[in-house]
Amino acid sequence: MIETCLLLLKQELQSYISTRDASVTVAIDNIGLFETSKGDTLTNNIVLTLVNIEEESTLKNAAALRRPFTLQAEYQNPPVYLNLYVLFTCNYSGLDYRLALRRLAYIIRFIQSRNSISVSSSVTGDTIDLIEEDISELKFTMELYTLTFEQINHLWGSLGGRQMPFVMYKLRLVAISEHAKLREAPLIEEIDTISHPV
């Protein structure tokens, strides 16, 4: 589901930006590889990089009981709700630095206009070529995540490169579940309140 989430985000962002600048390419990759021998493909792209995953602790106590439209109750562990921290890097340098700033503004405008994304509200019309049985339920919201100067220093230090124009967003409530049944039990249909003599 994490890959599906980023692919959907990439498609939606690519569709939005291409109406303003058809030469823009959005890629999902590790920006930390930019200054390595494998970093040639990252040049002159907007690069989406997953930099952290956090469990949403407020939703950890969901019930394990599920009531489908049958006479059986299903018990399964509740989904894990994740927050994904995604770094959007405009990897343009030299004379293209101003172009990087313009494209960074496109990213912010895109998310401001559509801070909630789901498969059902996708404007691209493309289907994500992955086998996920609950892909129709995929929905997440995005909020700007502001780093302090110290955190920015640590982030780019851990990525092993020099800082480029970037913005980080927190993608909230990506649900992951295996849908594995722990057990089934019949539903209680009536309660006998007649007392029986002992």
N, C-alpha and C positions, 0 to 999 in steps of 0.2 A: 504493500500500500504506500510506502514511502516513495518508491520509484514512480508509482502511478501519480501520486500527488505532484511531484516535481515535473513530470512530463506534461500534466494538465496545465500547470502554471506556465511552463515554457511555451506551450502552444498558444495559450491565451495572450501572453506577453508578446510573442512573435506576431500574432495577428494584429494586435493593437499598434505596435510600433511600425509594422510594414505599411500601414495606411499613411504614415507620416514620413517614413524614410525606408524605401524598399531595399536599401543596401545593408540594413542591419541584420546581423545573425545572432541568435540567442543559442547558447550551448549549456549543457549540464556537464560540468567537469570540475576537477579539483584545481582551483586557482593556485594552490601551493606548488603545482608542477610547472608554473610558468617559466621559472628561471632554470629549468632542467632541459635535458635533451628532448624530452617529450612535450615541451611547452610550445612548440611551433604552431600547433593547431589552435592555441588559445589567443593568439595575437589578433587584434582588431575584431573582437567579439564581446558581447555581453555574456559573462560567465556566471551561472548559478552554481553555488557551492553550498552543500549542507555542512554547517560547522558545529552544530550541537543538537542533541535530542534531549527533551525533558518530559518526564511524566507529569500530567496534570493531576496534582495531588487531591484537588477538591472532588474529583469524580471516582476516587478509588473504592468507595463504599457502596457501589451499585449492587443491586440484588442479583443473585445467581439464578433466580427463577425466571423462566420465560414461558408465556402461555400462548402457544400457537392456536390456530383455529381447529383444534382437535380436543378430544376428551383426555388428553395426556398433558401433564406439565413436564417441561424439559428443564433440567438443571445443567447449566454450563457457566463457566467462569465469565464474568463481565468483560467487555472489551477493555483494552488498554488505550487510554486517550493520551496522545502525544502532542507536544508543542515542538515544532521544527524551526530551528534558527537557520535562515537561508541568507547567504551573503550574495548580493548582486554586485558584480564588479564590472566596470566599464574599462576594458583592457585596451586602451588606446594611449599612445605616448607621442612625444615630440610635437610635431605640428598638429597632431590630431587631439591634443589635450582638450581644447575647447569643444571638439566634437564629443569627447567623453562626457563632459559636463552637460551638454545638451541632451545626450542619450540618458544620462542619469536622471535628468528632470523628466524625461518620458516615462521612466520606470515609476517614479513617484506619482506622476499624474495618472498612470494606469491604475495603480493600486488605490489611489484616492477615489477614482471613479468606480472601481470594482473591488472593494475590500473583502467581499465574500465570493468564493468560487466553488462551484459544484459541477458535476458531470451534466446534470439536467439543465443548468443555466449556461453551458458552454456556448460561446458565440462562434467557435471555429467550425463546428459541425463534424470535426474529425473524431474518429473513434480511437481510443488508446489501445494499441495492439498488445494487450497483456491479459492473461487469464486471471481475473479476480472476480470471484463470484459475487462480492458485495460492492462492486465498483459503482453501482447506481446510488449507493448510500454515501459516496465520497463527497464531503463538504468541509471546507475550512475557511476561516477568516484570517485576515492578515493585519498586523499592526506594526507600526514602525518601532524598531528597537534601537534606542540611542545608547551608544557606548561612551564611556568617559575616555579622556585622552590616554589614561593608563591602560584601560582595556583594549583600546585600539592598538597601542604599542605591543601588548601581549599577543593580540590576535595576529597581527602581521608578522610578528617575530616567530610565532608557532607555524605560520604558513610558509616561512622561509623566504619571504620576498619583500620587495619595497612596496610601500603603500600606493594604491591606485584609487581613483574615484570609486566610491562604493557606498552602498546603503544596506543595512541589515533589517530584515523583517522577521517577525515571529508568526509562523503559521500555526494557528491554534486549533486544537481538538481534531487531530487526525486519528480516527479510531482504527485500531488493529485488533482483529479477532480471528481465531481459528474455527470458531463455531463447533467446537468438539463437545458432544453431549457427554456429561458426566453420568447422568442416569435419567430415567423417565419414571413418572408416577401418575396414577389416575388423579383427576381433579376431585375435590370434595364437592358433591352436588347437593347434599342435604345434611342437616345435623339433627340427630335424634335427641329430643329434649325430654322424653318420657323417662321418668325414674323407675328403675326396676327394683323390686324388693330384694333385700340381701338374704 
